[in-house]
């Protein structure tokens, strides 16, 4: 399996938690109470693409 690397941008929210998004993955935005949770949710997005046999941008 080919390993892909993406730039993920995480922003701390004023009210707490984090917003995460990946410019390469159109529509891929997530949030989490912690940095780790927000990043893990981005990974779930990629797993969802795989599960639905959708194209994963390189």
C-alpha positions as YAML, in Angstrom:
chain: A
units: angstrom
residues:
- id: 1
  name: UNK
  ca: [0.00, 0.00, 0.00]
- id: 2
  name: UNK
  ca: [1.33, 3.42, -0.98]
- id: 3
  name: UNK
  ca: [1.87, 5.91, 1.85]
- id: 4
  name: UNK
  ca: [0.54, 9.42, 1.22]
- id: 5
  name: UNK
  ca: [1.47, 12.58, 3.08]
- id: 6
  name: UNK
  ca: [-0.87, 15.55, 3.48]
- id: 7
  name: UNK
  ca: [-0.59, 18.98, 5.06]
- id: 8
  name: UNK
  ca: [-3.15, 19.33, 7.84]
- id: 9
  name: UNK
  ca: [-3.88, 22.75, 9.31]
- id: 10
  name: UNK
  ca: [-5.04, 22.83, 12.92]
- id: 11
  name: UNK
  ca: [-6.42, 25.98, 14.50]
- id: 12
  name: UNK
  ca: [-7.18, 26.43, 18.17]
- id: 13
  name: UNK
  ca: [-10.77, 27.64, 18.61]
- id: 14
  name: UNK
  ca: [-11.61, 30.55, 20.93]
- id: 15
  name: UNK
  ca: [-14.25, 28.55, 22.78]
- id: 16
  name: UNK
  ca: [-11.99, 25.52, 23.16]
- id: 17
  name: UNK
  ca: [-11.08, 22.61, 20.97]
- id: 18
  name: UNK
  ca: [-9.48, 22.56, 17.53]
- id: 19
  name: UNK
  ca: [-10.56, 22.94, 13.92]
- id: 20
  name: UNK
  ca: [-8.62, 20.83, 11.41]
- id: 21
  name: UNK
  ca: [-8.67, 20.86, 7.63]
- id: 22
  name: UNK
  ca: [-6.68, 19.57, 4.71]
- id: 23
  name: UNK
  ca: [-6.50, 21.88, 1.65]
- id: 24
  name: UNK
  ca: [-5.73, 18.94, -0.67]
- id: 25
  name: UNK
  ca: [-8.81, 16.98, 0.42]
- id: 26
  name: UNK
  ca: [-11.74, 19.05, -0.81]
- id: 27
  name: UNK
  ca: [-14.37, 19.46, 1.89]
- id: 28
  name: UNK
  ca: [-12.25, 17.79, 4.56]
- id: 29
  name: UNK
  ca: [-12.88, 19.75, 7.75]
- id: 30
  name: UNK
  ca: [-13.05, 18.36, 11.25]
- id: 31
  name: UNK
  ca: [-12.94, 19.37, 14.86]
- id: 32
  name: UNK
  ca: [-12.03, 17.87, 18.18]
- id: 33
  name: UNK
  ca: [-11.70, 18.73, 21.84]
- id: 34
  name: UNK
  ca: [-7.97, 18.04, 21.61]
- id: 35
  name: UNK
  ca: [-5.30, 18.39, 18.95]
- id: 36
  name: UNK
  ca: [-5.05, 14.59, 18.74]
- id: 37
  name: UNK
  ca: [-8.80, 14.13, 18.39]
- id: 38
  name: UNK
  ca: [-9.06, 16.68, 15.57]
- id: 39
  name: UNK
  ca: [-6.19, 14.98, 13.73]
- id: 40
  name: UNK
  ca: [-7.70, 11.52, 14.27]
- id: 41
  name: UNK
  ca: [-10.97, 12.74, 12.74]
- id: 42
  name: UNK
  ca: [-9.10, 13.76, 9.57]
- id: 43
  name: UNK
  ca: [-7.74, 10.20, 9.37]
- id: 44
  name: UNK
  ca: [-11.32, 8.91, 9.67]
- id: 45
  name: UNK
  ca: [-12.21, 10.98, 6.63]
- id: 46
  name: UNK
  ca: [-9.54, 9.15, 4.61]
- id: 47
  name: UNK
  ca: [-10.76, 5.78, 5.91]
- id: 48
  name: UNK
  ca: [-14.28, 6.71, 4.82]
- id: 49
  name: UNK
  ca: [-13.07, 7.48, 1.29]
- id: 50
  name: UNK
  ca: [-11.39, 4.06, 1.15]
- id: 51
  name: UNK
  ca: [-14.47, 2.28, 2.52]
- id: 52
  name: UNK
  ca: [-16.67, 3.86, -0.16]
- id: 53
  name: UNK
  ca: [-14.15, 3.18, -2.94]
- id: 54
  name: UNK
  ca: [-13.84, 6.90, -3.60]
- id: 55
  name: UNK
  ca: [-10.74, 8.43, -5.13]
- id: 56
  name: UNK
  ca: [-8.11, 9.58, -2.66]
- id: 57
  name: UNK
  ca: [-6.21, 12.63, -3.98]
- id: 58
  name: UNK
  ca: [-2.43, 12.31, -4.21]
...
